[in-house]
């Protein structure tokens, strides 16, 4: 589908954090130790934000987001939502996000206020714009870290380490891994520990000149090949909804909601921004087919790498289109367009919004309870409460066979029935007497129609009730007495059979 005449009406950005110091990641559970962002990482993120600013906030850019507050104006909080993984361990991702939005919305003298005395005060740092960032705590929100504490993903990882494919790769690279012993800071050189091997070598190569000079040529590049293979196999899955894709599946509800809101002309949202780690991006590449189609390699993304899902509108169609843009960190100067290929779409250009939503909507993990079930988690990250609430809701949904409106009518009917029963009892017992007389109970030895039967009643004329029995026993009752008799017998069947009326 060609869309050369399209304009951008909104976008969703998913960006990796910037450069940081080394840290350790458990090879099976992927729990991490703390680290810190570096000034290089902050600069990488600021540059990313500045580039996005020139593309999407510059009114003269061909990809300017229509209607968004442009360069030369102040930040409009109603048009932008920013989220960052708080990790619960350190502030690397939060700091990266802060640097990126500084690049997007830079200081401006327009950020000022005029006081009653006529003086004008500008925000610090030349008009710094304070962009609100939504901090996503993984202990209470699964969306940006769907892979941690996920037991089924841990099981998949263990199965991967025990697979024939993994053992063959380990055997083929055993000599190289052994050669790395002097260069990994005492870490295990087992292939299962490849992430930590590479991360140590990479961070030392960036920040330690002595290490960089000692590291043999080609070692870092070969280690990168192995870690690319290692990580992509863990954070991808042959099945579209397989647990290997859980890192992006948990992000899908927010991404889809943002895309849908951007496409809604009555909603002010223009830009959604997520700062995350590398894992959701690998799952995203797998699900969107940009790797399987050969568009992108099955590899880790660099620091400050970013995907932009542009929402575009053409003049010839009412349905928005989605375009996949990617830039792999500072190694690339600009974003490039890649074709998505997935079930229902063959990769021929920008994807119609409905096609994208139809494919990815069913794969989204929408609630904490859903995540708990997918990951086989019963206690951590709010699962004990979420699963209990879900179970309670299921019980109520099973027993509630009528609508709330129907339930209201039923309640009113039951109330009326209870009142009638009480009134009937009073009438039966003679406590309440209205009209010409009262009912009196027959003796215990008398028998009439079977209990509960209404047989034997027929109307002879308005106001009259005829009791079953010989004609000589027909008696006349007032209208109210007739009603009273029938009510009493409905609620106390058999008790009034053969009852007499006293004049």
N, C-alpha and C positions, 0 to 999 in steps of 0.2 A: 504494500500500500504506500503510494507516494504521498509525501506531505511537505514538499518543498515550499509551499505557500503557507505553511502553518505558523502560528505565533504561540509563544509560551504563555500559559495562563497560570502556571504554578509549578512547584517542584517539591520533591522530597529528597533530602540529602542524607546519605549514610557515610560517615567518615571515620577512619581509624584515628586513634590518638597519635601524638607526636613522639619523637625520640625520648627514651627514658633510660635510666640505669638498669643493669641486669637484675633479674629476679628468678626465682625457682618455681616451677609448675609441676605438680604431681603428674607423672606419666599416665595414670589411669583415671583419677578423679578430676584432674585439672584444677584443683585448688591451688592458690598462689600465695606467695609471700609478698610483702610490701616493697615498693620501690618509689622513686621520685622522677618527675619529669625533668628534663634538662632545658637550659636556655635554647639549645638547638631545637628541641621539640616544640617549645613555645613559638619559635620563629617559623618552623615548618607549618604550624597550624595557622599562624597569622597570615602567612603567604597564601595558604589555601583559602582563607576567608577573603583576602584581598582579591584573589583571582575570581572567586564566586561573585564578589561585589561588581567587578568589571563586566562580568557576563550577564548577571541577572538583575542588578540594580541600576545599571547604566542605561538611561532612557534611549541612548543612541545605539545600543548593542542590538544585533538582530535577534538575540535570545532574551531580551529584556522581558521580565515578567509583567505582563499587562496589569496596570492598576496598582502595583506595589509602590510604596513610597520610595522614590528614586534617590540616587546620590544628590546631595544638595538639600535634602529635607531631613527631618529627624525620624528616628525609629518609631514605627507604629506597632504597638504591642498586639493589636487586634489581628494583624496580618501574619504574624510569625509565632511558631511554637518551637521551642528548643528543648531537647532532652539529652541528658548525659548519664552514662552508667557510673553510679557512685562507688561501685565495686565493694564497698564495705571494708576494704583493706588499705587503700591509699587514694590520693587525689589526682593521679595521673590523667585519667580520662576527663574529670571535671576541669582540671587546669587546661587541658587541651581544648576543651569546648570554649572556655573563657577566652583563650587566645584567638580561636577561630572567629568568634562573634566580634572580637575587637577589630579584626581585619574586615569583616563584613560591614559593621556599622562604626565607622571611625569618628574620632572627636570632631565636633562642629561647633562654631560659635553660636549656632542657632539654639543650642541647648542652654537656654538662659531664662531668666525671669526678671521682670521689672517690678521693683518694690514700690510701696506707697509713697516713699520719699523721692521717687524718680530715679533711683540708682538701679543699674542693671548688673545682675550677678550671673556669671557663666559657670557651668559645672567645672570641677577640677580637671586638670590636664588638658586645658584648652577646649573644654566642652565634651568631656568623656560621656559616652552613652551607655547607660547601665541596662544591658539586655538581660531580662530574667531567664534563668536556666532551670529547668525542671530536673531536680536530682532524683534519679531512680535507684532506690535502695534495694539491692538484690535479696535482702533478708525478708522483705515484705512485698516485693514486686518481681515476678519472674520474667518480665517481658524482654529485658535487654541481656539477661544472663540465663537463658533457658537451659543451658548445658550444665551448669553447676548443680550438684546434688541430684543429678538425674541418673538414677540407678540403672535404667535400661540402656542409657548411653555408655555408662561404665562397663556394663556387661558386653555391649557391642565392641568396645575398645579392647577388652580382654580377649574376646573371640578373634579380633583382628590380630592381636599379638600371637595367638596360638594357631593362626591359619598357615597353610602351606605357602601361600604367597609371601607372608611376612618372614617366615623362616628361611625361604629361599633368598629374599633380599638381604637378610642378616648374614647369611652365609657368603653371599657374593661380595659383601662389603666388610667382612670381618677384619681383614688385614688393614684396610683404611681406618676403620674405627679404632683399632689398636694403635695405629700411628698417631691418633689424636690425643693420646693420654697426656702428653706434656702441655697440651694447649686448652684443656677444658676445666682447669681450676679444681681438680680432684673429683669431678663428676663421673658418674658411671658412663662407660662408653658402649653400653648396650644400645641396640637400635631403638628399643622401646623408649629410651631416654633422649631421643634425637632432638626434641624441642629444646631441652636444656643445654645440650651440647652446642647446638647452633646459636642459641641466644647468648651464651657466654662468649663464644667466638666473635659474634657480630658486635656486641656492645663493647668488647675490649678492642676490637678493630677500629671502632669509632672514637673511643675515648682514651686509649692507652697506646701511645706511640711506640713504646718498647715492645709491646705485644705484637703490634702491627708489623714491626720490622723483623721479628723473629718467626712469625707465622709463614710456613712454606707457601709458595705460590700455588694457587689452585685449591688449597685446602678449604677455604671458606666457600668457594663456589661449589665444590663437590658436597660439602655439608649442606648447602642451601638446596641442592637437588634432592638430597635425602629427606630433609625436613619438609619440603614441599609435598613429596610423596606421602610422608608420614601424616601430616596434618590434614591433607585433603581427603585421605581415606577415612579419617576419623570424623571429620565434620562435613561429610557428604553422604549420600545414600542412593543406591540404585532405585529405590522406591521414592516417589515424589513426597509421600507422607511418612517415610521412614524416620526413625529416631536420629539418624545421622544428620538430618536437616533441622533438628529441633532448635538450633540457635537462631535460624531465620524464621521458623514457623511461629515462635513466640513473639517475634517482632511484627508479623504480618497484620494482626488486628490494628495496630497503630498506623502502620504504613498504608493499609487499605483505607482506613478512616480518613487519613490526611489527603489521599488521592481523591477520594469521594467528595470531601469538603472543598478542595481546590476546584473541582469541576462544577460545584454548585455555585451559581452566580450570586445567590443570596447570602452565601457564607463569606465573611471577610478574609478567611485564611488564604494566604498565597504561598507560604513556604513553611515546610516542616524540616527540622534539622536534628539529626541524631549523631552523637559522638559515642563510639563503641570500640570494642576490641576487634581483632581480626576474624574471630570465629563465625559470627553471623554473615560476614561477607563471603566466606568460603561456601557456606550453605546456600547463600543467595545465588552465587555463581552456578552452583550445581542445579538448583531448582529452575533458574531462568534459562538454562541450557547454553550459556555463553561459553562454558568450558567444553561440554560435549560436542558442540558444533565446531570447535576449534578456534572460536573467536578469541578466547583468552586461555592462557595456560592454567593447569591445575596447580596453583602455586600460592604461597603466602603473598599478601599485599604488603607494600612498604608502609612505613610510618606516614601518616597524613594522606594516605590514599583515600579516594572518595568515589562513591557511586551517586549519580544524580538521576532520579526518575523524573523526567520532564513531562508535564501534562500540557499537551499542545492542542490547539483548535485550528481546524482548517475552514476556509470559507465555504467549501462545498459539502460539509458534513456537520450535523448537529452533535455527533458523538466525539468526545475528546479522544486523543491518541496518547500513548505512553512511549517515550523514547528513553533508551538505556544509554547513559553517558558514564564513562569511567576515566579516571586519571590515577596512575599508580605512583602516588607520592611525588617527591621532588625529582624523581628520575625522569618524569615527563613534564613538558612545559604546559600542555593544554589537555583538555578533555577530548576523548574520541568516542564516536558512536559505535555501539555493538548491537548486533541483532539477537533478540531473544528467540529461543526455540523450545517449545514445550507442547504438551498434549493440547491440541486445539489451535496451535499456531506454528506455521512452518518457517518463520524467520524472515518473511518478506516485508521488511520495513517496520515502521512504527506499529505498535499493537493497539487495536481498539480497546477502549476502557472496559467495555463489557466482556471482551474475551479474556483480558487479564484478570478481572475480578472473578469470572466463572472458573478459571483455572486455579487461582491462588486462594480464593475465599474458603473453599472446603478444606484446605490444608492448614488454615490458621488455628492456632491453639488459643482459644478465646477467653478462658477463665482459669483461675488458679486450680480449681477442681479438675479441669481438663488436663492441665499440665501435670498434676499429681498422678492422674491415671496413666498418662502417656509415659511418665518417668518412673512409675512404680514407687513413688514416694508417699509415705503416710504420715510423717511427723514434721519434717523440716519445712521452712519457708511458708508456714501457714497452712500446711496440708491437713493437719489434724482438724483444724476448725473448718476448712473449706469442704473436706470430705464429709464431715458430720452434717454440715449445713445442706450439702447436696443430697445426702441420704434422707434427711428430714423433709426436704422439699419433694423428693420422690414419693415418700409415704403419703404426704398430703395430696399430691397430684393423683395418686391411685385411688384414694378414698373420695375425692371430690368429683362426683359424677355430674354435677350440675354447675351452671355458670353462676357467678356472683349475684347476678340479677335474680336467677332462679332461687338461689339460696335465700335471698331477701324475702321473696314471696313465700317460700317454705317456712321461714321463721315466723312470718306474720300469720300464716295458716295454723301453725302449731299453737301460737299464742291464743288465737281465736278458739281452737279446739279445746284447749285447757280451760278457757273461760266457760265454754259451753258445758264441759264436763262438770265443772263446779256448780254451775247453775242447775244442771240436770239433777245433781245429787241433792241440792237444796230442795228442789221441787219434789223429788222422790221421797225425801224424808219428812216433808211437810214443814220444813223450817221456813220456806218461802211460800206464801199463798197469795195468788192473784186471781181475780175473776170470781166465778160463782161458787167454787168449791175447791177441794184438793183431792189428790190421789191418796188412796190408802192401800197398803200392801195386803195381798190375800194371805190366807193361812198357809202354813207350810205344807199341808196335805193337798192343796189344790194344784193341779197341773194344767198346762195349756199347750201352746205351740212350742216347738223346739227352741232352745236357747238361741238367740241371735236372729231368729226368723222374723221377717216383716210380713209374712203371709197372713191374710185375714183382714187387712185394712182395705177399704174402698170408700171413696167419696160418694155420698148420696146427694149432697148439695153443699154449697159453700157454708162452712161453719159446722158441718156435721161430720162425725167419724163413726163408722160402724164397726164393732168388734166382731170377730169370728164367733159363731155360736148360734144358738137358736134365735129366730127372729124376735122372740119376746125379749131378748137381752139387748136389743139395739137401743142405745141411749144417745141423747143429743149433748154436744159439748159446744161451748163458745169457741170462737176462732182461736183465742189465746190458749184456752184449755186444750184444744186439739193440738196445737203446736207443742204445748208443754208435755203432753202425753207422749207424743212421737219422739221428742228429744230425749225424754227420760228412758223410753224403751230402747232407743238406739244405743245409749251408753250403758244401760243395764238390761241387756236382752234376757228375756225369760223371767225376769223378776216381776213384770207387770202382766204376764199372761193371765187373763181372767180377772183382771183388777176391776173393781167397781168404782163408780163415781157417786159420791154422796152429794145429794141435792142440798 
